[in-house]
Amino acid sequence: MSTPARRPRPSPIADDGDELRFCSTCAFSDACLSQGYDKSSLAELHVLVEHVGPFHEGMHLFREGDEFNAIAAVRAGTVKTYVLDAEGREQVLGFHLPGEVIGLDAIHASRYPCNAVALDTVMLCRFSFPKMALLATRMPGLQAQLFRLLSQDIGKAALLSGDFSADERMAAFLVALSRRFERRGFSATRLHLTMSRTDMANYLRLAPETVSRVLRRFQSEGLVGVDRRELEILDPARLAGLAKAVLRD
């Protein structure tokens, strides 16, 4: 008897809310609501928001050196950011999930310092940064949220710079990914890994075969279940314990 084909899991996507509610993954809704601004009272902000996409797998959202005039919140899909060294070798900087913002690192130089590419079908909410910065001067909560997002970007960049083992790096990557999905209302234990093993290895500064070996060991030890790009965290407490040295919590 043949096994029924598995249906592909849909990529997480924000709903569009309604006249009063923000999109479910909106990166700025908490800041706006904390200042007493609901969706209907934010006509100024709505003018700034542009839904763009779809960007299909392999399409670039921007390239290093492009002029910066907007930040974008990922509405659906996953975005990889990376740079190329002098020899043309790729260095992965990060992966951006629904509700997360890309482009903040371009503010200082007014040009994007890296490349951003879609790993699957990506939709964006794009915000005019000059107008958002002006609005932030009148909304302290929005300004504080921008600062928080900037500090998160800095923290992510430093996350894996220490002298950690391959097991610790992989555990930290999975735990951090789980928490990021959970904050946006998605499953914390069932993850669809849109990034390839090679991309994961590049980001973690490991060899691709090391990533595959660590995942197989995690699976044999009952920490995770892996089926191609579908990963289920089976023992969150043990995995978090292994990631503790990296995540420092």
SEDRENVEX-181317 format. One line per 5 residues: number of its first residue (from 1); their letters; for each residue z, y, x of N, C-alpha, C, CB. Coordinates in Angstrom, 2 decimals, m for minus. Glycine has a CB too. Example, Ala and Ser with C-alpha at 12.3 -4.5 7.8 and 13.67 -1.06 7.14 Angstrom:
BEGIN
1) AS) 7.80,m5.69,13.19,7.80,m4.50,12.30,7.80,m3.30,13.20,9.05,m4.47,11.31 | 7.08,m2.25,12.85,7.14,m1.06,13.67,7.87,0.03,12.90,5.72,m0.60,14.08
//
This chain:
BEGIN
1) MSTPA) 0.00,m1.20,0.86,0.00,0.00,0.00,0.00,1.23,0.89,1.23,0.01,m0.97 | m0.92,2.15,0.65,m1.02,3.34,1.50,0.06,4.34,1.16,m2.40,3.98,1.37 | 0.49,5.08,2.18,1.51,6.11,1.99,0.85,7.36,1.45,2.27,6.41,3.31 | 1.41,7.96,0.39,0.81,9.18,m0.16,0.76,10.28,0.89,1.59,9.66,m1.40 | m0.32,11.04,0.88,m0.44,12.14,1.84,0.62,13.19,1.55,m1.85,12.78,1.78
6) RRPRP) 1.21,13.70,2.62,2.22,14.74,2.46,1.56,16.05,2.11,3.06,14.88,3.74 | 2.11,16.75,1.14,1.58,18.06,0.79,2.06,19.08,1.81,1.99,18.47,m0.64 | 1.18,19.95,2.29,1.62,20.95,3.25,2.64,21.90,2.65,0.43,21.74,3.78 | 3.63,22.26,3.42,4.63,23.20,2.94,4.04,24.60,2.93,5.91,23.15,3.81 | 4.25,25.37,1.87,3.73,26.74,1.85,4.45,27.60,2.86,3.86,27.34,0.45
11) SPIAD) 3.72,28.53,3.43,4.35,29.48,4.35,5.24,30.41,3.56,3.28,30.28,5.15 | 6.46,30.69,4.03,7.33,31.61,3.30,6.65,32.96,3.10,8.64,31.80,4.05 | 6.79,33.51,1.90,6.21,34.82,1.61,7.18,35.59,0.73,4.81,34.68,0.92 | 7.23,36.90,0.93,8.08,37.73,0.11,7.46,37.88,m1.27,8.30,39.12,0.77 | 8.31,38.00,m2.31,7.78,38.44,m3.58,7.63,39.95,m3.51,8.70,38.00,m4.78
16) DGDEL) 6.91,40.52,m4.47,6.66,41.95,m4.44,7.69,42.76,m5.21,5.30,42.23,m4.98 | 8.75,42.09,m5.67,9.75,42.80,m6.44,9.14,43.32,m7.73,10.33,43.95,m5.63 | 9.66,44.44,m8.22,9.10,45.09,m9.40,9.37,46.58,m9.28,9.72,44.52,m10.72 | 9.39,47.30,m10.42,9.57,48.75,m10.33,10.90,49.14,m9.70,9.46,49.36,m11.72 | 11.90,48.26,m9.83,13.25,48.59,m9.35,13.65,47.82,m8.11,14.25,48.35,m10.43
21) RFCST) 13.08,46.61,m7.92,13.53,45.76,m6.82,12.55,45.81,m5.66,13.69,44.32,m7.30 | 13.11,45.77,m4.43,12.29,45.69,m3.23,11.76,44.26,m3.07,13.10,46.11,m1.99 | 10.76,44.10,m2.19,10.32,42.76,m1.82,11.52,41.97,m1.29,9.16,42.81,m0.77 | 11.52,40.67,m1.49,12.69,39.86,m1.16,13.02,39.86,0.33,12.49,38.44,m1.63 | 12.03,40.05,1.20,12.32,40.03,2.63,12.28,41.41,3.26,11.33,39.13,3.33
26) CAFSD) 12.26,42.47,2.45,12.08,43.82,2.99,13.09,44.13,4.08,12.20,44.85,1.87 | 12.58,44.59,5.22,13.44,44.86,6.38,14.30,46.10,6.18,12.61,45.02,7.62 | 13.95,46.93,5.19,14.63,48.21,5.04,15.38,48.36,3.73,13.65,49.32,5.17 | 15.34,47.35,2.86,15.94,47.49,1.54,17.45,47.73,1.60,15.66,46.27,0.71 | 18.16,47.01,2.46,19.62,47.18,2.56,19.98,48.61,2.93,20.21,46.20,3.59
31) ACLSQ) 19.24,49.16,3.90,19.52,50.53,4.34,19.28,51.52,3.20,18.66,50.91,5.56 | 18.19,51.33,2.46,17.87,52.25,1.37,18.89,52.14,0.24,16.46,51.96,0.83 | 19.21,50.89,m0.15,20.15,50.70,m1.24,21.53,51.22,m0.89,20.22,49.24,m1.60 | 21.92,51.10,0.39,23.25,51.58,0.80,23.36,53.10,0.69,23.55,51.15,2.23 | 22.20,53.78,0.70,22.19,55.23,0.57,21.93,55.68,m0.86,21.13,55.83,1.49
36) GYDKS) 21.88,54.70,m1.79,21.70,55.03,m3.19,20.25,55.19,m3.61,22.42,56.27,m3.50 | 19.31,54.71,m2.80,17.89,54.81,m3.14,17.41,53.45,m3.64,17.05,55.27,m1.91 | 17.05,53.37,m4.94,16.41,52.13,m5.38,14.90,52.33,m5.29,16.84,51.76,m6.85 | 14.14,51.31,m5.66,12.70,51.36,m5.44,12.04,52.50,m6.22,12.07,50.03,m5.82 | 12.53,52.75,m7.43,11.90,53.77,m8.26,12.13,55.18,m7.72,12.42,53.68,m9.68
41) SLAEL) 13.19,55.36,m6.95,13.49,56.70,m6.44,12.93,56.94,m5.04,14.99,56.91,m6.41 | 12.20,55.96,m4.51,11.68,56.10,m3.15,10.17,56.35,m3.14,11.99,54.85,m2.34 | 9.73,57.31,m3.96,8.30,57.61,m4.01,7.78,57.99,m2.63,8.02,58.75,m5.02 | 8.60,58.71,m1.87,8.16,59.12,m0.53,7.88,57.90,0.35,9.22,60.01,0.13 | 8.76,56.93,0.29,8.60,55.74,1.11,7.44,54.88,0.63,9.89,54.93,1.12
46) HVLVE) 7.26,54.80,m0.70,6.18,53.97,m1.23,4.82,54.45,m0.75,6.22,53.96,m2.75 | 4.66,55.74,m0.63,3.39,56.27,m0.16,3.10,55.77,1.25,3.39,57.81,m0.19 | 4.16,55.51,2.01,3.99,55.10,3.40,3.64,53.61,3.54,5.25,55.39,4.18 | 3.95,52.83,2.52,3.80,51.39,2.65,2.38,50.95,2.30,4.82,50.66,1.75 | 1.78,50.17,3.18,0.44,49.64,2.96,0.48,48.13,3.19,m0.60,50.32,3.89
51) HVGPF) 0.11,47.36,2.17,0.00,45.91,2.34,m1.33,45.61,3.02,0.12,45.16,0.96 | m1.29,44.95,4.16,m2.52,44.65,4.91,m2.59,43.16,5.20,m2.58,45.46,6.22 | m3.80,42.68,5.35,m4.04,41.27,5.58,m4.92,40.71,4.48,m2.72,40.49,5.67 | m5.22,39.42,4.53,m4.64,38.45,5.47,m5.27,38.49,6.85,m4.77,37.07,4.91 | m4.42,38.20,7.85,m4.88,37.93,9.21,m4.81,36.42,9.38,m4.01,38.69,10.30
56) HEGMH) m5.92,35.79,9.68,m5.93,34.34,9.80,m5.55,33.90,11.21,m7.31,33.79,9.44 | m5.21,32.63,11.36,m4.75,32.09,12.64,m5.70,32.49,13.77,m4.64,30.54,12.57 | m5.11,33.05,14.83,m5.89,33.45,16.00,m6.36,34.90,15.98,m7.06,32.57,16.13 | m6.22,35.58,14.82,m6.64,36.98,14.74,m5.56,37.89,15.33,m6.93,37.38,13.27 | m5.97,38.91,16.06,m5.02,39.86,16.64,m4.71,41.00,15.67,m5.58,40.42,17.96
61) LFREG) m3.43,41.32,15.58,m3.00,42.46,14.77,m3.12,43.74,15.59,m1.54,42.26,14.28 | m2.79,43.65,16.85,m3.04,44.73,17.80,m3.04,44.14,19.20,m1.97,45.86,17.67 | m3.57,44.92,20.13,m3.64,44.48,21.52,m2.94,45.48,22.42,m5.11,44.30,21.97 | m2.51,45.01,23.57,m1.82,45.85,24.54,m2.67,47.08,24.84,m1.51,45.07,25.83 | m2.04,48.26,24.76,m2.75,49.51,25.04,m3.28,50.21,23.82,m3.86,49.25,25.97
66) DEFNA) m3.34,49.52,22.66,m3.80,50.18,21.44,m2.86,51.32,21.08,m3.90,49.17,20.28 | m3.40,52.35,20.46,m2.59,53.50,20.05,m1.60,53.08,18.97,m3.49,54.64,19.54 | m0.37,53.57,19.09,0.69,53.25,18.14,0.86,54.38,17.14,2.02,52.98,18.88 | 0.79,54.04,15.86,1.11,55.03,14.83,1.82,54.42,13.63,m0.16,55.73,14.38 | 2.10,53.11,13.71,2.76,52.46,12.59,3.56,51.26,13.08,1.74,52.02,11.53
71) IAAVR) 4.65,50.99,12.37,5.35,49.73,12.57,5.02,48.84,11.38,6.90,49.94,12.72 | 5.17,47.55,11.54,4.80,46.63,10.47,5.89,45.59,10.27,3.45,45.95,10.77 | 6.17,45.30,9.01,7.08,44.21,8.66,6.24,43.02,8.24,8.08,44.63,7.52 | 6.56,41.86,8.80,5.84,40.64,8.44,6.23,40.26,7.01,6.16,39.48,9.44 | 5.23,40.11,6.15,5.48,39.73,4.76,5.29,38.24,4.56,4.57,40.50,3.82
76) AGTVK) 4.39,37.63,5.31,4.16,36.19,5.25,3.60,35.73,6.58,3.19,35.82,4.08 | 3.89,34.48,6.94,3.37,33.91,8.17,4.22,34.21,9.38,1.99,34.42,8.39 | 3.70,33.90,10.55,4.40,34.09,11.82,3.48,34.80,12.80,4.89,32.74,12.40 | 4.03,35.78,13.49,3.29,36.55,14.49,3.86,36.26,15.87,3.35,38.09,14.18 | 2.99,35.97,16.81,3.40,35.78,18.21,3.06,37.04,18.99,2.72,34.53,18.85
81) TYVLD) 4.01,37.52,19.79,3.73,38.62,20.71,3.72,38.07,22.13,4.77,39.76,20.56 | 2.81,38.62,22.96,2.68,38.10,24.32,2.02,39.15,25.20,1.86,36.80,24.33 | 2.14,38.96,26.50,1.44,39.77,27.49,0.70,38.83,28.43,2.44,40.70,28.28 | m0.25,39.38,29.16,m0.97,38.63,30.19,m0.62,39.21,31.55,m2.51,38.68,29.95 | m0.36,38.33,32.53,m0.06,38.83,33.87,m1.37,39.13,34.62,0.79,37.80,34.66
86) AEGRE) m1.25,39.53,35.88,m2.41,39.94,36.66,m3.44,38.83,36.81,m1.97,40.41,38.02 | m2.99,37.59,36.73,m3.90,36.44,36.85,m4.41,35.96,35.50,m3.21,35.29,37.57 | m4.06,36.69,34.43,m4.52,36.30,33.10,m3.68,35.23,32.43,m5.90,35.84,33.18 | m2.51,34.93,33.00,m1.64,33.93,32.39,m0.80,34.55,31.28,m0.72,33.29,33.46 | m0.66,33.80,30.21,0.06,34.31,29.05,1.56,34.14,29.21,m0.41,33.61,27.79
91) QVLGF) 2.31,35.15,28.79,3.77,35.06,28.72,4.20,35.43,27.30,4.47,36.01,29.79 | 4.73,34.45,26.58,5.14,34.66,25.19,6.45,35.47,25.16,5.32,33.30,24.45 | 6.45,36.53,24.37,7.63,37.40,24.26,8.48,37.06,23.04,7.21,38.85,24.20 | 7.85,36.58,21.98,8.64,36.28,20.80,7.79,35.85,19.63,9.46,37.47,20.41 | 8.49,35.42,18.55,7.86,34.99,17.32,8.52,35.78,16.19,7.99,33.44,17.10
96) HLPGE) 7.71,36.35,15.32,8.23,37.23,14.27,7.98,36.60,12.91,7.58,38.64,14.35 | 9.04,36.49,12.11,9.05,35.78,10.85,8.99,36.77,9.68,10.29,34.89,10.73 | 8.79,36.26,8.44,8.80,37.15,7.29,10.07,38.01,7.23,8.68,36.35,6.01 | 9.88,39.31,6.98,10.98,40.26,6.93,11.31,40.90,8.24,12.18,39.59,6.42 | 10.71,40.45,9.35,10.98,41.03,10.66,9.91,42.05,11.02,11.07,39.93,11.74
101) VIGLD) 10.28,42.98,11.89,9.44,44.13,12.20,8.81,43.98,13.57,10.24,45.43,12.12 | 7.55,44.32,13.68,6.86,44.34,14.97,6.39,45.76,15.26,5.66,43.34,14.99 | 6.34,46.11,16.54,5.83,47.41,16.94,6.88,48.40,17.40,5.10,48.00,15.84 | 8.17,48.06,17.26,9.21,49.01,17.64,9.19,49.31,19.14,10.58,48.47,17.25 | 8.74,48.36,19.95,8.72,48.57,21.40,7.59,49.50,21.83,8.60,47.24,22.11
106) AIHAS) 6.80,50.00,20.88,5.70,50.92,21.20,6.11,52.38,21.02,4.49,50.62,20.34 | 7.31,52.63,20.52,7.71,54.00,20.17,7.69,54.92,21.38,9.10,54.00,19.54 | 8.25,54.48,22.50,8.40,55.36,23.66,7.06,55.83,24.22,9.18,54.64,24.75 | 6.14,54.89,24.45,4.87,55.23,25.11,3.77,55.58,24.13,4.42,54.09,25.98 | 4.02,55.40,22.82,3.01,55.65,21.78,1.79,54.73,21.91,2.54,57.10,21.84
111) RYPCN) 1.96,53.63,22.65,0.93,52.59,22.74,1.64,51.24,22.73,0.04,52.77,24.03 | 0.96,50.26,22.15,1.58,48.93,22.08,1.63,48.32,23.48,0.79,48.01,21.12 | 2.82,47.84,23.91,2.96,47.28,25.25,2.65,45.79,25.34,4.35,47.53,25.74 | 2.19,45.20,24.23,1.92,43.77,24.21,0.84,43.47,23.18,3.21,42.96,23.90 | 0.47,42.22,23.10,m0.49,41.75,22.10,0.26,41.05,20.98,m1.54,40.78,22.75
116) AVALD) m0.30,41.11,19.77,0.29,40.40,18.63,m0.81,39.61,17.94,0.96,41.39,17.63 | m0.57,38.30,17.75,m1.58,37.42,17.18,m0.97,36.59,16.06,m2.19,36.51,18.26 | m1.76,36.33,15.01,m1.30,35.51,13.89,m1.31,34.04,14.27,m2.18,35.75,12.64 | m0.21,33.35,13.98,m0.13,31.90,14.23,m0.56,31.10,13.00,1.29,31.51,14.64 | m0.54,31.73,11.85,m1.05,31.13,10.62,m1.56,32.30,9.78,0.07,30.28,9.85
121) TVMLC) m1.58,32.18,8.47,m2.05,33.29,7.64,m0.94,34.32,7.50,m2.51,32.79,6.23 | m1.19,35.52,8.00,m0.17,36.57,8.08,m0.53,37.72,7.14,m0.03,37.08,9.53 | 0.49,38.19,6.43,0.39,39.42,5.62,1.42,40.39,6.14,0.60,39.13,4.09 | 1.08,41.67,6.14,1.99,42.70,6.68,2.24,43.80,5.66,1.41,43.29,7.96 | 3.39,44.44,5.78,3.65,45.74,5.16,3.69,46.75,6.30,5.00,45.74,4.31
126) RFSFP) 2.76,47.68,6.30,2.66,48.63,7.40,3.20,49.99,6.97,1.19,48.76,7.88 | 4.02,50.59,7.86,4.67,51.86,7.59,4.20,52.90,8.61,6.21,51.71,7.63 | 3.76,54.06,8.14,3.44,55.15,9.04,4.71,55.55,9.78,2.85,56.36,8.27 | 4.73,55.39,11.11,5.98,55.65,11.83,6.34,57.14,11.86,5.87,55.13,13.23 | 5.41,58.07,12.09,5.80,59.48,12.09,6.46,59.90,10.78,4.60,60.36,12.36
131) KMALL) 5.91,59.45,9.64,6.49,59.84,8.35,7.81,59.12,8.10,5.50,59.54,7.22 | 7.90,57.85,8.56,9.16,57.13,8.41,10.26,57.78,9.25,8.98,55.64,8.80 | 9.92,58.22,10.46,10.90,58.90,11.32,11.39,60.17,10.65,10.30,59.22,12.70 | 10.48,60.89,9.99,10.87,62.12,9.27,11.79,61.78,8.12,9.63,62.88,8.76 | 11.45,60.73,7.37,12.31,60.31,6.26,13.67,59.86,6.76,11.64,59.17,5.48
136) ATRMP) 13.71,59.23,7.93,14.98,58.73,8.48,15.94,59.86,8.81,14.72,57.91,9.74 | 15.42,61.05,9.10,16.32,62.18,9.38,17.07,62.59,8.13,15.53,63.38,9.92 | 16.53,62.24,6.95,17.22,62.56,5.69,17.98,61.38,5.13,16.21,63.05,4.66 | 17.80,60.20,5.76,18.48,58.99,5.31,19.18,58.34,6.49,17.48,57.99,4.65 | 20.44,58.68,6.75,21.16,58.11,7.89,21.14,56.59,7.91,22.59,58.60,7.89
141) GLQAQ) 21.18,55.96,6.75,21.17,54.50,6.70,19.87,53.93,7.22,21.41,54.02,5.29 | 18.75,54.57,6.91,17.46,54.11,7.39,17.36,54.30,8.90,16.31,54.85,6.67 | 17.86,55.43,9.38,17.86,55.68,10.83,18.71,54.63,11.55,18.40,57.10,11.13 | 19.87,54.31,10.99,20.73,53.29,11.60,20.05,51.93,11.60,22.07,53.21,10.86 | 19.29,51.62,10.53,18.59,50.35,10.47,17.52,50.26,11.55,17.97,50.15,9.08
146) LFRLL) 16.82,51.36,11.80,15.82,51.37,12.87,16.49,51.10,14.22,15.08,52.72,12.91 | 17.65,51.72,14.44,18.38,51.48,15.69,18.81,50.02,15.80,19.60,52.42,15.79 | 19.26,49.43,14.67,19.67,48.02,14.69,18.50,47.12,15.03,20.27,47.62,13.32 | 17.34,47.41,14.44,16.16,46.60,14.72,15.76,46.72,16.18,14.99,47.01,13.82 | 15.87,47.91,16.74,15.56,48.11,18.16,16.51,47.30,19.03,15.64,49.59,18.53
151) SQDIG) 17.79,47.33,18.71,18.77,46.61,19.53,18.57,45.11,19.40,20.19,46.99,19.12 | 18.14,44.62,18.21,17.86,43.20,18.05,16.71,42.78,18.95,17.54,42.88,16.59 | 15.68,43.63,19.04,14.55,43.33,19.92,14.99,43.21,21.36,13.48,44.41,19.79 | 15.86,44.13,21.80,16.37,44.09,23.17,17.18,42.81,23.39,17.24,45.34,23.47 | 18.00,42.46,22.39,18.82,41.26,22.49,17.99,39.99,22.58,19.75,41.17,21.32
156) KAALL) 16.91,39.94,21.79,16.03,38.76,21.84,15.41,38.61,23.21,14.94,38.85,20.77 | 15.02,39.73,23.82,14.37,39.68,25.12,15.31,39.13,26.19,13.88,41.07,25.53 | 16.62,39.41,26.04,17.59,38.97,27.04,18.20,37.61,26.74,18.69,39.99,27.15 | 17.87,37.06,25.56,18.54,35.85,25.07,18.46,34.69,26.05,17.93,35.44,23.76 | 17.28,34.47,26.60,17.07,33.27,27.40,16.89,33.57,28.89,15.85,32.53,26.89
161) SGDFS) 17.42,34.69,29.33,17.23,35.08,30.73,18.25,34.45,31.66,17.29,36.59,30.85 | 19.28,33.81,31.13,20.32,33.22,31.96,19.93,31.86,32.52,21.59,33.09,31.17 | 20.83,31.29,33.28,20.60,29.99,33.93,21.09,28.89,33.00,21.31,29.91,35.32 | 20.31,28.58,31.96,20.70,27.60,30.97,19.86,26.33,31.10,20.57,28.18,29.56 | 20.42,25.22,30.64,19.69,23.96,30.68,18.60,23.95,29.61,20.64,22.78,30.48
166) ADERM) 17.67,23.00,29.73,16.60,22.86,28.74,17.19,22.55,27.36,15.62,21.75,29.16 | 18.22,21.70,27.31,18.85,21.37,26.04,19.48,22.60,25.40,19.91,20.28,26.23 | 20.15,23.43,26.19,20.79,24.63,25.66,19.75,25.62,25.16,21.65,25.29,26.73 | 18.65,25.78,25.89,17.60,26.70,25.47,16.96,26.25,24.16,16.53,26.81,26.56 | 16.64,24.97,24.07,16.01,24.47,22.85,16.96,24.56,21.66,15.57,23.03,23.05
171) AAFLV) 18.22,24.20,21.86,19.19,24.29,20.77,19.34,25.73,20.31,20.55,23.74,21.22 | 19.42,26.67,21.25,19.56,28.08,20.90,18.34,28.57,20.12,19.76,28.93,22.15 | 17.16,28.14,20.55,15.94,28.54,19.87,15.96,28.07,18.41,14.70,27.98,20.60 | 16.33,26.80,18.19,16.32,26.25,16.84,17.41,26.87,15.97,16.50,24.75,16.89 | 18.61,27.08,16.54,19.70,27.68,15.77,19.36,29.13,15.40,21.02,27.63,16.57
176) ALSRR) 18.82,29.88,16.35,18.45,31.27,16.07,17.36,31.33,15.01,17.99,31.97,17.36 | 16.38,30.43,15.11,15.30,30.38,14.12,15.86,30.06,12.74,14.24,29.33,14.53 | 16.76,29.10,12.69,17.40,28.72,11.43,18.12,29.91,10.80,18.38,27.56,11.66 | 18.87,30.64,11.60,19.63,31.79,11.08,18.70,32.89,10.59,20.57,32.34,12.15 | 17.62,33.09,11.29,16.67,34.14,10.89,16.02,33.80,9.55,15.59,34.32,11.96
181) FERRG) 15.65,32.52,9.36,15.10,32.11,8.07,16.14,32.25,6.97,14.58,30.67,8.14 | 17.37,31.84,7.26,18.42,31.88,6.25,18.70,33.31,5.80,19.70,31.25,6.78 | 18.70,34.27,6.73,18.95,35.67,6.37,17.92,36.19,5.38,18.94,36.54,7.62 | 16.74,35.61,5.39,15.67,36.06,4.49,15.56,35.20,3.24,14.35,36.07,5.22 | 16.55,34.32,3.02,16.58,33.54,1.79,15.81,32.24,1.84,16.06,34.35,0.70
186) FSATR) 15.37,31.80,3.02,14.66,30.54,3.16,15.63,29.45,3.63,13.47,30.69,4.16 | 15.16,28.23,3.68,16.00,27.12,4.09,16.45,27.28,5.55,15.26,25.79,3.91 | 17.73,26.98,5.78,18.27,27.05,7.14,18.14,25.73,7.88,19.72,27.47,7.10 | 17.77,24.68,7.17,17.73,23.36,7.81,16.34,22.74,7.85,18.66,22.44,7.09 | 15.45,23.17,6.98,14.09,22.62,6.97,13.14,23.71,7.48,13.67,22.14,5.53
191) LHLTM) 12.66,23.53,8.70,11.87,24.57,9.36,10.43,24.08,9.56,12.49,24.96,10.71 | 9.49,24.97,9.28,8.09,24.69,9.61,7.79,25.47,10.89,7.11,25.11,8.42 | 7.53,24.75,11.97,7.31,25.38,13.27,5.83,25.74,13.41,7.76,24.44,14.44 | 5.50,26.98,13.13,4.11,27.41,13.20,3.62,27.54,14.64,3.93,28.74,12.48 | 4.56,27.68,15.57,4.18,27.80,16.98,3.96,26.43,17.60,5.26,28.57,17.77
196) SRTDM) 3.04,26.35,18.55,2.75,25.08,19.23,3.86,24.75,20.22,1.39,25.14,19.96 | 3.91,23.50,20.67,4.88,23.12,21.71,4.64,23.94,22.98,4.78,21.60,22.01 | 3.36,24.22,23.27,3.04,25.01,24.47,3.59,26.42,24.35,1.52,25.06,24.69 | 3.47,27.03,23.17,4.02,28.37,22.97,5.54,28.37,23.05,3.58,28.93,21.61 | 6.17,27.35,22.46,7.62,27.24,22.53,8.06,27.11,23.98,8.12,26.03,21.71
201) ANYLR) 7.36,26.28,24.74,7.72,26.07,26.14,7.55,27.35,26.94,6.86,24.95,26.75 | 6.48,28.06,26.69,6.23,29.33,27.39,7.35,30.31,27.11,4.87,29.93,26.97 | 7.73,30.44,25.84,8.80,31.37,25.46,10.14,30.97,26.09,8.94,31.43,23.93 | 10.42,29.67,26.11,11.69,29.18,26.63,11.70,29.03,28.15,12.02,27.85,26.01 | 10.54,29.32,28.77,10.38,29.19,30.23,10.63,27.75,30.67,11.34,30.15,30.97
206) LAPET) 10.01,26.83,29.92,10.09,25.41,30.21,8.68,24.84,30.26,10.96,24.66,29.16 | 8.55,23.64,30.80,7.26,22.94,30.78,7.06,22.32,29.39,7.19,21.83,31.89 | 5.81,22.27,28.89,5.56,21.68,27.57,6.10,20.26,27.44,4.09,21.68,27.28 | 5.96,19.46,28.51,6.47,18.09,28.43,8.00,18.06,28.33,6.01,17.28,29.65 | 8.65,19.08,28.89,10.11,19.16,28.77,10.51,19.44,27.33,10.67,20.25,29.70
211) VSRVL) 9.80,20.34,26.68,10.07,20.64,25.26,9.92,19.38,24.42,9.13,21.75,24.74 | 8.83,18.64,24.62,8.61,17.42,23.85,9.71,16.39,24.13,7.24,16.82,24.18 | 10.12,16.29,25.40,11.16,15.32,25.77,12.51,15.68,25.14,11.29,15.24,27.31 | 12.84,16.97,25.16,14.11,17.41,24.58,14.12,17.17,23.07,14.36,18.91,24.89 | 13.02,17.47,22.40,12.96,17.24,20.96,13.09,15.76,20.62,11.66,17.78,20.39
216) RRFQS) 12.45,14.91,21.42,12.59,13.46,21.19,14.03,13.03,21.38,11.67,12.66,22.14 | 14.71,13.58,22.41,16.11,13.21,22.64,16.99,13.73,21.50,16.60,13.78,24.00 | 16.77,14.96,21.05,17.53,15.49,19.92,17.35,14.60,18.69,17.09,16.94,19.61 | 16.13,14.10,18.51,15.86,13.25,17.36,16.59,11.91,17.50,14.35,13.02,17.21 | 16.54,11.33,18.67,17.20,10.03,18.88,18.71,10.15,18.75,16.84,9.46,20.25
221) EGLVG) 19.26,11.33,19.02,20.71,11.55,18.93,21.13,12.01,17.54,21.15,12.56,19.97 | 20.18,12.13,16.62,20.53,12.49,15.25,20.76,13.97,15.02,21.72,11.76,14.85 | 20.36,14.81,15.96,20.52,16.25,15.78,19.45,16.83,14.85,20.47,16.97,17.13 | 18.22,16.35,15.02,17.10,16.85,14.22,16.21,15.68,13.82,16.29,17.92,15.00 | 15.38,15.93,12.82,14.29,15.04,12.47,13.00,15.81,12.65,14.44,14.49,11.01
226) VDRRE) 12.03,15.22,13.31,10.78,15.92,13.62,9.60,15.11,13.12,10.66,16.17,15.14 | 8.72,15.77,12.40,7.45,15.18,11.96,6.37,16.22,12.21,7.49,14.73,10.44 | 5.75,16.11,13.39,4.76,17.09,13.83,5.40,18.48,13.86,3.50,17.08,12.89 | 4.95,19.38,12.98,5.52,20.73,13.01,6.62,20.94,11.96,4.42,21.75,12.79 | 6.98,19.88,11.27,8.09,19.95,10.33,9.36,19.50,11.04,7.82,19.08,9.05
231) LEILD) 10.39,20.31,11.01,11.65,19.96,11.69,12.81,20.16,10.72,11.84,20.83,12.98 | 13.67,19.16,10.66,14.88,19.26,9.83,16.10,19.17,10.74,14.91,18.14,8.75 | 16.98,20.14,10.61,18.24,20.13,11.36,19.21,19.22,10.62,18.83,21.59,11.54 | 19.57,18.11,11.24,20.41,17.09,10.59,21.89,17.29,10.89,19.99,15.71,11.03 | 22.22,17.88,12.03,23.62,18.08,12.41,23.78,19.52,12.92,24.06,17.05,13.51
236) PARLA) 23.86,20.49,11.98,23.93,21.91,12.37,25.10,22.23,13.29,24.01,22.77,11.14 | 26.25,21.59,13.05,27.45,21.91,13.85,27.26,21.50,15.31,28.69,21.21,13.26 | 26.76,20.31,15.54,26.54,19.86,16.92,25.47,20.68,17.61,26.16,18.37,16.96 | 24.42,21.01,16.88,23.34,21.82,17.47,23.86,23.21,17.83,22.14,21.92,16.50 | 24.67,23.80,16.94,25.25,25.12,17.21,26.19,25.05,18.42,26.00,25.64,15.97
241) GLAKA) 26.92,23.96,18.56,27.81,23.81,19.72,27.02,23.77,21.01,28.65,22.55,19.60 | 25.87,23.12,20.98,25.04,23.03,22.17,24.41,24.40,22.51,23.94,21.98,21.97 | 24.19,25.20,21.47,23.56,26.52,21.67,24.57,27.62,21.99,22.77,26.91,20.42 | 25.85,27.31,21.92,26.88,28.34,22.00,26.83,29.15,23.28,28.23,27.71,21.88 | 26.58,28.50,24.41,26.57,29.21,25.68,25.47,30.26,25.73,26.41,28.24,26.83
246) VLRD) 24.35,29.99,25.08,23.23,30.94,25.07,23.45,32.04,24.06,21.92,30.22,24.78 | 23.83,31.65,22.83,23.97,32.61,21.74,25.29,33.39,21.79,23.84,31.91,20.42 | 26.25,32.85,22.54,27.56,33.52,22.74,28.30,33.76,21.43,27.36,34.85,23.45 | 28.28,32.75,20.57,29.07,32.87,19.34,29.60,31.51,18.91,28.23,33.50,18.20
//
